[in-house]
Amino acid sequence: MNGNGSGVQEGVVIVVREADRFLMIQRAAGILAGGAWCFVGGGIEAGETQAEAAGREFAEEVGGEVDPLEKVWEWHRPDGGLVLHWWHCRRRPGALLANPAEVAALGWYDLRGARALPDLLDSNRVFLDSVAGGIRSFPVPD
């Protein structure tokens, strides 16, 4: 995850909602927060916009393409060392395939199911509890 020159790491979180279900991933073992469930996301690279990072991270982790629509939330880790920018994105048509180096599993979950995932990352739980219900759902692509 790239910093912004201030020692703060910045990342993006990609929120895709289709037919009232959210795309969630389980992080692969052996990486940071391995085994935890969360939305697709990752670091912003030098010179990259948040929207560009959202598209790149989605492709890297689940092999699909998204259209970033709008930033919907921002989360700051309590120690101040990490800022996550949450982007509502529309998925383009096409199959998704988890990158095994980063993703152990992926699935579509309604709000209740997403909240019940084991080892759900804290920031994701706060998002689901406070923001997710207002995120517009899109039809499932062909």
C-alpha contacts under 8 A as a table, 3 or more apart, distances in Angstrom:
res1	aa1	res2	aa2	distance
1	M	9	Q	5.91
1	M	10	E	6.22
1	M	11	G	6.27
1	M	42	G	6.71
1	M	43	G	3.73
1	M	44	I	5.88
1	M	45	E	6.89
2	N	9	Q	5.52
2	N	10	E	5.96
2	N	11	G	7.50
2	N	43	G	5.83
2	N	44	I	5.43
2	N	45	E	5.34
2	N	46	A	6.45
3	G	6	S	6.91
3	G	7	G	5.84
3	G	8	V	5.25
3	G	9	Q	4.13
3	G	10	E	5.74
3	G	44	I	7.98
4	N	7	G	6.72
4	N	8	V	6.21
4	N	9	Q	6.73
4	N	10	E	7.11
5	G	8	V	7.28
7	G	81	G	6.94
8	V	80	G	6.98
8	V	81	G	4.66
8	V	82	L	5.48
8	V	83	V	7.09
9	Q	43	G	7.83
9	Q	81	G	5.97
9	Q	82	L	4.68
9	Q	83	V	6.28
10	E	43	G	6.10
10	E	44	I	6.05
10	E	82	L	5.76
10	E	83	V	4.88
10	E	84	L	5.81
10	E	85	H	7.61
11	G	41	G	7.15
11	G	42	G	5.30
11	G	43	G	4.09
11	G	44	I	5.10
11	G	50	Q	7.81
11	G	82	L	7.74
11	G	83	V	6.41
11	G	84	L	4.80
11	G	85	H	6.16
12	V	41	G	5.37
12	V	42	G	5.60
12	V	43	G	6.29
12	V	44	I	6.73
12	V	50	Q	6.44
12	V	53	A	6.74
12	V	54	A	5.98
12	V	84	L	5.39
12	V	85	H	4.72
12	V	86	W	5.77
12	V	87	W	7.02
13	V	39	F	6.33
13	V	40	V	5.93
13	V	41	G	4.22
13	V	42	G	6.74
13	V	54	A	6.96
13	V	84	L	6.66
13	V	85	H	6.09
13	V	86	W	4.63
13	V	87	W	6.01
14	I	39	F	6.27
14	I	40	V	5.37
14	I	41	G	5.65
14	I	54	A	6.05
14	I	58	F	7.21
14	I	86	W	6.19
14	I	87	W	5.18
14	I	88	H	6.24
14	I	89	C	6.42
15	V	22	F	7.12
15	V	23	L	7.27
15	V	39	F	6.49
15	V	40	V	7.40
15	V	86	W	6.98
15	V	87	W	5.85
15	V	88	H	4.78
15	V	89	C	5.88
16	V	22	F	5.71
16	V	23	L	5.79
16	V	88	H	6.23
16	V	89	C	5.39
16	V	90	R	6.08
16	V	91	R	6.70
17	R	20	D	6.03
17	R	21	R	5.37
17	R	22	F	4.44
17	R	23	L	6.60
17	R	90	R	7.70
17	R	135	I	7.30
17	R	136	R	6.94
17	R	137	S	4.92
17	R	138	F	6.33
18	E	21	R	5.32
18	E	22	F	6.48
18	E	137	S	4.91
18	E	138	F	4.70
18	E	139	P	5.49
18	E	140	V	5.53
19	A	137	S	5.82
19	A	138	F	6.25
19	A	139	P	5.76
19	A	140	V	6.54
20	D	110	D	5.98
20	D	137	S	5.60
21	R	108	W	5.45
21	R	109	Y	4.74
21	R	110	D	4.26
21	R	111	L	7.09
21	R	137	S	7.79
22	F	108	W	5.25
22	F	109	Y	5.18
22	F	110	D	6.10
22	F	111	L	7.52
22	F	114	A	7.54
23	L	39	F	6.62
23	L	40	V	7.71
23	L	106	L	7.12
23	L	107	G	5.79
23	L	108	W	4.63
23	L	109	Y	6.59
24	M	37	W	6.76
24	M	38	C	5.53
24	M	39	F	4.70
24	M	40	V	6.58
24	M	106	L	5.70
24	M	107	G	5.53
24	M	108	W	6.18
24	M	109	Y	7.10
24	M	114	A	7.48
25	I	37	W	5.52
25	I	38	C	5.50
25	I	39	F	5.90
25	I	40	V	6.29
25	I	103	V	6.44
25	I	104	A	7.41
25	I	105	A	5.66
25	I	106	L	4.25
25	I	107	G	6.45
26	Q	34	G	7.74
26	Q	35	G	5.74
26	Q	36	A	5.48
26	Q	37	W	4.26
26	Q	38	C	6.43
26	Q	103	V	5.81
26	Q	104	A	5.40
26	Q	105	A	5.09
26	Q	106	L	6.20
27	R	31	I	7.38
27	R	33	A	6.83
27	R	34	G	4.96
27	R	35	G	5.03
27	R	36	A	5.51
27	R	37	W	6.25
27	R	38	C	7.58
27	R	102	E	5.94
27	R	103	V	4.66
27	R	104	A	5.58
27	R	105	A	7.37
28	A	31	I	6.23
28	A	34	G	5.12
28	A	35	G	5.84
28	A	100	P	6.73
28	A	101	A	6.41
28	A	102	E	4.96
28	A	103	V	4.56
28	A	104	A	4.45
28	A	105	A	7.87
29	A	34	G	4.36
29	A	35	G	5.66
29	A	104	A	7.31
30	G	34	G	5.74
31	I	34	G	5.05
31	I	102	E	7.13
33	A	36	A	5.70
35	G	104	A	7.54
35	G	119	D	7.34
36	A	118	P	7.28
36	A	119	D	4.88
36	A	120	L	5.66
36	A	121	L	6.31
37	W	117	L	6.64
37	W	118	P	6.93
37	W	119	D	5.97
37	W	120	L	4.62
37	W	121	L	6.25
38	C	120	L	5.98
38	C	121	L	5.94
38	C	124	N	6.10
39	F	124	N	7.15
40	V	57	E	7.39
40	V	58	F	6.38
40	V	61	E	7.05
41	G	54	A	7.00
41	G	57	E	5.91
41	G	58	F	6.92
42	G	53	A	7.80
42	G	54	A	7.95
42	G	57	E	6.01
43	G	53	A	7.25
43	G	57	E	7.90
44	I	48	E	6.32
44	I	49	T	7.38
44	I	50	Q	6.61
44	I	53	A	5.40
45	E	48	E	5.43
45	E	53	A	7.10
48	E	52	E	6.01
48	E	53	A	6.25
49	T	52	E	5.11
49	T	53	A	6.18
50	Q	53	A	5.08
50	Q	54	A	6.21
50	Q	85	H	7.36
51	A	54	A	5.05
51	A	55	G	6.48
51	A	68	P	5.79
51	A	87	W	7.62
52	E	55	G	5.25
52	E	56	R	6.23
53	A	56	R	5.06
53	A	57	E	5.88
54	A	57	E	5.32
54	A	58	F	6.10
54	A	66	V	7.92
54	A	68	P	7.00
54	A	87	W	7.35
55	G	58	F	5.32
55	G	59	A	6.31
55	G	65	E	6.41
55	G	66	V	5.79
55	G	67	D	7.15
55	G	68	P	7.16
56	R	59	A	5.23
56	R	60	E	6.13
57	E	60	E	5.01
57	E	61	E	6.00
58	F	61	E	5.38
58	F	62	V	5.81
58	F	63	G	6.69
58	F	64	G	6.22
58	F	65	E	6.58
58	F	66	V	7.15
59	A	62	V	5.66
59	A	63	G	4.29
59	A	64	G	4.83
59	A	65	E	5.79
60	E	63	G	5.82
60	E	99	N	6.93
61	E	98	A	6.00
61	E	99	N	5.21
61	E	102	E	6.23
61	E	103	V	6.48
62	V	96	L	5.45
62	V	97	L	5.03
62	V	98	A	4.41
62	V	99	N	5.87
62	V	103	V	7.71
63	G	95	A	7.78
63	G	96	L	5.45
63	G	97	L	5.40
63	G	98	A	6.72
63	G	99	N	7.23
64	G	91	R	7.44
64	G	92	R	7.31
64	G	94	G	6.68
64	G	95	A	6.87
64	G	96	L	5.52
64	G	97	L	7.65
65	E	91	R	6.01
65	E	92	R	5.49
65	E	93	P	7.92
66	V	89	C	5.91
66	V	90	R	5.40
66	V	91	R	4.32
66	V	92	R	5.47
67	D	89	C	5.39
67	D	90	R	5.14
67	D	91	R	6.39
67	D	92	R	7.16
68	P	87	W	6.53
68	P	88	H	6.24
68	P	89	C	4.28
68	P	90	R	6.50
69	L	87	W	7.13
69	L	88	H	5.67
69	L	89	C	5.20
69	L	90	R	6.94
70	E	87	W	5.68
70	E	88	H	5.50
70	E	89	C	7.23
71	K	85	H	6.90
71	K	86	W	5.72
71	K	87	W	4.35
71	K	88	H	6.19
72	V	85	H	7.97
72	V	86	W	5.72
72	V	87	W	5.70
72	V	88	H	6.34
73	W	85	H	6.28
73	W	86	W	5.01
73	W	87	W	7.29
73	W	131	V	7.69
74	E	83	V	7.05
74	E	84	L	5.68
74	E	85	H	4.76
74	E	86	W	5.83
75	W	83	V	5.70
75	W	84	L	5.13
75	W	85	H	6.71
75	W	86	W	7.87
75	W	123	S	7.01
76	H	80	G	6.23
76	H	81	G	7.81
76	H	82	L	5.89
76	H	83	V	4.60
76	H	84	L	6.51
77	R	80	G	5.38
77	R	81	G	6.38
77	R	82	L	5.29
77	R	83	V	6.43
78	P	81	G	7.84
79	D	82	L	7.78
80	G	83	V	7.54
88	H	135	I	7.31
90	R	138	F	7.09
91	R	141	P	7.41
92	R	141	P	6.57
93	P	141	P	4.68
93	P	142	D	5.72
94	G	141	P	7.34
94	G	142	D	7.33
98	A	102	E	7.78
98	A	103	V	5.57
98	A	104	A	7.14
98	A	105	A	6.67
98	A	106	L	6.80
99	N	102	E	5.64
99	N	103	V	5.50
99	N	104	A	7.87
100	P	103	V	5.10
100	P	104	A	5.86
101	A	104	A	7.96
103	V	106	L	7.32
109	Y	112	R	7.63
109	Y	113	G	5.21
109	Y	114	A	5.23
110	D	113	G	5.23
110	D	114	A	5.98
111	L	114	A	5.18
111	L	115	R	6.14
111	L	128	L	6.85
111	L	132	A	7.71
111	L	133	G	7.58
112	R	115	R	5.25
112	R	116	A	6.28
113	G	116	A	5.09
113	G	117	L	6.48
114	A	117	L	5.42
114	A	128	L	7.82
115	R	120	L	7.35
115	R	125	R	6.32
115	R	128	L	6.89
116	A	120	L	7.86
117	L	120	L	5.69
120	L	124	N	6.74
120	L	125	R	6.62
121	L	124	N	5.33
121	L	125	R	6.46
122	D	125	R	5.10
122	D	126	V	6.36
123	S	126	V	5.18
123	S	127	F	6.22
124	N	127	F	5.01
124	N	128	L	6.09
125	R	128	L	5.08
125	R	129	D	6.06
126	V	129	D	5.12
126	V	130	S	6.04
126	V	131	V	7.97
127	F	130	S	5.32
127	F	131	V	5.22
127	F	132	A	6.04
128	L	131	V	5.88
128	L	132	A	4.76
128	L	133	G	7.22
129	D	132	A	6.86
129	D	133	G	7.92
130	S	133	G	7.48
131	V	134	G	5.96
131	V	135	I	7.22
132	A	135	I	5.31
